Amino acid sequence: MAKKGKAHFLSYHIFLTGWNESQATHIALHYDEKVDVITGLRQKTFYGRPNWNNEFKQIAENHP
């Protein structure tokens, strides 16, 4: 899509709301890598529960 001038065509937020100690250690060790340690994507995973008010507010601002 970037080649077609629509680089921001799709956006997403991934939330991990539960993990165990070994996963937390693995995440902490690889935090500064270019790709997300859980998904392998460039977009990083958010840890914890989403604040839906903030999420929907941001969507409304981006897509009036």
N, C-alpha and C positions, 0 to 999 in steps of 0.2 A: 504494500500500500504506500510505502514511502516513495517509491518510484513514480507513483501516480499522484503525488502531492497530498496524500491523505495519511500522514505519519501518525496522527492521533485518532485514527478511525476507531480503534478499539482500545479501551483501557480496562484494567481489572485490578482488584485487590484480593489477595488470598490471605485468609486468616487461619492460623493454627491455634485452636482454642484449648488443646490439651496435648501434653507430651510427657514422656517419662524422663528420668534422670539421664539415661544414656543418650537420648535424643538431644536433651538440653546441652550436654557436654559437647556433642558432635556439632551442634549449631554454633555454640560459642567458639569452638576451635576454628570454624570456617566462616565466621561472620564477615570478614573483610574481602572475601572472594568476589569476583565479578558476577558470578551466577549464584542463584539461591541454592543453598545446600539441600533443601527439601525437594524443590521442583526442578532444578536445573535451568530455570528461566532467568533472564536478566532482571525481571521484576522481583524484588525481594518479598518474602512472606512477612506478614505482620503477625506478631505473637500476642495472643490474648483475644478477648472478645471485641468485636467492632463497636464503636460508638455510632449507632445508627443515625442519630441526629446529625452528627458531623458528616457522615457518609452521604446522606440524602441532601444535606445542605450543599455540599460540594457538587453533587450531580446537578442540582437545580441551578447553581451558579454557572456551571460549564455548559448547560443546555437550557437556556431560558426559553 
